[in-house]
């Protein structure tokens, strides 16, 4: 069964303290891996798509990387406004119209 | 501006009532989706539609129904058969055909509460 697991469930950092969020996946064939940011009471906002192992994407303080079994979302020198839930999702070859989501990591940045 | 709209933002339902959540997109996307999100959990797929007049059940379709009469619209009805409907409902759309890599874009969500 295709599965996506995110860790940790919650992460509290001090402003400026860099860290990484993990998304591990077990799927029959990966077509694409997506990262989203979700603020409380709002819909997810698209951040990145990664297609193949070794690929990296960057946006401001965020960098997403992909291996054959997992993806990392690295956050460098975070600010309080980076506080949100970060969701990982995958698209698989066997059912390309369906996107499978992880349960997310709640990130809190203290000033 | 292109995007996805959902209405209403908040919805209250009495037990035994059917309610319909609206989702409209002007992105010219073929595929549309409905997800349910419970506190502290990820998104669970209710229904999806790849083209007009066609839709498929997701992982938790029981107690829900949909229609796709127009490309822009994908309303979700929460029926009285859904025993625990209190949740945050998200609509999404995706461009291209079913085998493309395109990411999903989400609406702002509807919070449904059963009284």
Boltz contact constraints between the chains, C-beta under 6 A:
constraints:
  - contact:
      token1: [A, 32]
      token2: [B, 101]
      max_distance: 6.0
  - contact:
      token1: [A, 34]
      token2: [B, 103]
      max_distance: 6.0
  - contact:
      token1: [A, 43]
      token2: [B, 90]
      max_distance: 6.0
  - contact:
      token1: [A, 43]
      token2: [B, 106]
      max_distance: 6.0
  - contact:
      token1: [A, 43]
      token2: [B, 107]
      max_distance: 6.0
  - contact:
      token1: [A, 43]
      token2: [B, 108]
      max_distance: 6.0
  - contact:
      token1: [A, 43]
      token2: [B, 109]
      max_distance: 6.0
  - contact:
      token1: [A, 44]
      token2: [B, 106]
      max_distance: 6.0
  - contact:
      token1: [A, 46]
      token2: [B, 103]
      max_distance: 6.0
  - contact:
      token1: [A, 49]
      token2: [B, 103]
      max_distance: 6.0
  - contact:
      token1: [A, 96]
      token2: [B, 98]
      max_distance: 6.0
  - contact:
      token1: [A, 96]
      token2: [B, 99]
      max_distance: 6.0
  - contact:
      token1: [A, 97]
      token2: [B, 50]
      max_distance: 6.0
  - contact:
      token1: [A, 97]
      token2: [B, 98]
      max_distance: 6.0
  - contact:
      token1: [A, 99]
      token2: [B, 104]
      max_distance: 6.0
  - contact:
      token1: [A, 101]
      token2: [B, 42]
      max_distance: 6.0
  - contact:
      token1: [A, 101]
      token2: [B, 43]
      max_distance: 6.0
  - contact:
      token1: [A, 102]
      token2: [B, 42]
      max_distance: 6.0
  - contact:
      token1: [A, 103]
      token2: [B, 41]
      max_distance: 6.0
  - contact:
      token1: [A, 103]
      token2: [B, 42]
      max_distance: 6.0
  - contact:
      token1: [A, 104]
      token2: [B, 42]
      max_distance: 6.0
